[in-house]
């Protein structure tokens, strides 16, 4: 463990480690976040009008 922290890091290794830790935090955040009101993919723009003719044909 001491060798890990005393090591000299190249710029590419620093970037890779930083990106890995950030993405791991994002994944863990999604997994442990409480889901409120479920998950919904869509929009609620209020466009729910259906003509009377279509309603009668559907029945």
C-alpha positions in Angstrom: 0.0 0.0 0.0 2.9 2.4 0.8 4.4 1.8 -2.6 1.0 2.8 -4.2 0.9 6.2 -2.6 4.7 6.9 -2.9 4.7 6.2 -6.6 5.2 8.9 -9.2 2.3 9.2 -11.6 2.4 10.2 -15.2 -0.2 12.6 -16.5 -2.1 9.8 -18.4 -2.3 7.7 -15.2 -3.6 10.6 -13.1 -6.3 11.3 -15.7 -7.3 7.7 -15.9 -7.5 7.3 -12.2 -9.5 10.5 -11.8 -11.9 9.5 -14.5 -12.3 6.0 -13.1 -13.0 7.3 -9.6 -15.5 9.8 -11.0 -17.4 7.2 -13.1 -17.4 4.7 -10.2 -19.0 7.5 -8.0 -21.7 8.1 -10.7 -22.5 4.4 -10.9 -22.7 4.0 -7.1 -24.8 7.1 -6.9 -27.3 5.8 -9.3 -27.4 2.4 -7.5 -27.9 3.8 -4.0 -30.1 6.8 -4.8 -33.7 6.4 -3.5 -36.2 6.2 -6.3 -39.0 8.7 -5.7 -42.2 8.4 -7.9 -40.6 5.7 -10.0 -38.9 6.2 -13.4 -40.8 7.8 -16.2 -39.4 8.3 -19.7 -41.7 10.6 -21.6 -43.3 14.0 -21.3 -46.5 15.4 -19.8 -47.3 18.2 -22.3 -51.1 17.7 -21.8 -51.7 16.4 -25.3 -54.4 13.8 -24.4 -57.2 14.9 -26.7 -58.7 12.0 -28.7 -61.5 12.8 -31.2 -64.9 11.3 -30.3 -65.0 9.4 -33.6 -61.8 7.5 -32.7 -63.1 6.8 -29.2 -66.3 5.2 -30.6 -64.4 3.1 -33.1 -62.1 1.8 -30.4 -65.0 0.5 -28.4 
